[in-house]
Amino acid sequence: MICIISKRKVLKYPHCVSKCFSKALSIGYICVEKIFQRIMNTVGERIKKSRTQAAMTQSDLAAKVGISYVQIGRYEKRGAVPSSDVLAKLADALGTTTDFLMHGSLQDKASSQINDNELLSLFRSVEKMNNEDKSVIKTVIDALVTKRQLQQLAQ
């Protein structure tokens, strides 16, 4: 069942996701299921990446977590949602954190939120500097942002 949320009510469409999404676009709603699937697929991708880096099979991981290897496949390929306790067990077995499995690394977050590659590269360079230099750069950036905000208020 696919849910489409409008401003005031939830409509349910038992159609496939792509049909739901095109219907949602045509009537101005947001297809939450499509967005949710995209997020959960990245969780599955991170589970698979962590598992392969740990040189584990789906069966190995399943045995450590206490679930079937079929369920591991569902998480990795079908976007099935692990419960919070299973997610914690997966993170423990993979030697990572639940935060990483859910959200990725800080670099993944930064890359997804900053579109300007040159700016992202500069921020990565600043990150390697000592704390005193970082503080100066933060102060300069803060001053520029504040100046821009004041200019916009004055208009």
N, C-alpha and C positions, 0 to 999 in steps of 0.2 A: 504494500500500500504506500503510495506516494502522497505526501502532504504538501499543499501549497498554502502559504500564509498570506493573507491580505492584511490590511491595516486593522481590521476588526474581527475577522473570523478565519477559521481553518477549513479549507475545502479539501476533500480527499478524492484522489483520482487513482483508480487501480490500473493505470496505463504503465507502459514502460517508461523509464526515466527520460529518454530522449523525447518521447511524445509529450511527457509532462513538462519538460523544460521548454519546448517550443510553444505549448499551450500557455505556460506561465508568461513567456515573453510577450505573446500576442495580447494577453489581457492585463499585463502590467504587474504581475505578482512575482514573488521571489520563490524559486524552487529550492527549498531548504534541503531536500534530500540530495540533490545534485551537489550542492556545496559540501554537505556532510560526507558524501561518498568520496569527494576529492581529498578531504582532510584525512579520512580513515585510510584511503589508499596510501597516503604518505606515511601513516603509522605502520601499515603493513610493509611498505618498502624499507622503513628503518628497522623493523624486526628482522626482515630477511637479510639486510645488509649486515646488521650486528651478528646474526647467526652465522653467515658465511665467513665473516672476519674471525669469528671464534672457531672456525673449522668444525661446525656442528651440522648434522643433518636435521631435518624436521623431526625425525624420530628421537634423536638425542635430546633436542630441546624439549620435546613433548614429555619425555621421561623425567627430565629434571623439574618440569613445571607441574606434572601430574595430570596432563590432559592428553588427548589423542593427537597423533601426527596429522590427522585429517583436519583437526581444528586449527593447527598451526598453519596449514595450507589455506584455510579459509581466511585467517588473519592476513596472510601475506598476499594472497591473490584476489580474494573476493571482497575485501573491505569489511569483513566481519568485525564487530566491535568487541574487544576483550573487556571483561569487567575490570573494575579497579583492582581487585585482589589478584586476578590473573595477570594484569599488567605489571603489578609489583613483583610477582613471581618471575615473569618474563625478564624484567629488568635485572633482577637478582641473578638469574641463570645466565644472562648475557653479559653481566659485569658492567651494566650501564645504569642509568636512572630512568624513572618513569617520565621525568620532564623531557629527557632526550627523546624517548620513544614517542611522546605526544607532540612535541614542538620542534624537535631537531636541535642543532647546535646554535650557539649565539650567532655564528657566521651565517647559518641558514636564515635565521630571523632577520638579520641585518640585510642580507641580500634580497630577501623578499620585500622589505619595506623601503629600501633606498634604491631608486631607479637610476640615479646618476652613477655610472660605473667609476668615473674619475673621482667623484666625491667619496664613494665607498673605498676606493684605493687609498685616498688621503687619510680617511678615518682609520684604516688598518695600519698605516704608517704611524699615525699619532699614537695608536694603541701600544706600540713598541717603545715609545719614549718614556723617560723617567717621569715620576709624579709631578715634579715642579714644572716641567715643560707642558705636561698635559693640563695642569691647572691654568697656565697662561693661555693656552689655546682655548680652553673652555671659557675663560673670561672674555676673550676677544669675540668668540662666537656669540656668547650671551649678549655682549654689548651691541653687536651688529643686529641680532634678532630684536632686541629691545628698541633700537633705533628705528628699524623698519616698522615695528608695531606702533610706535609713537607717530611716525609719518602717516601711517594709514588712519590713525585716529584723528589727526589734524585735518585730513581731507574732507 
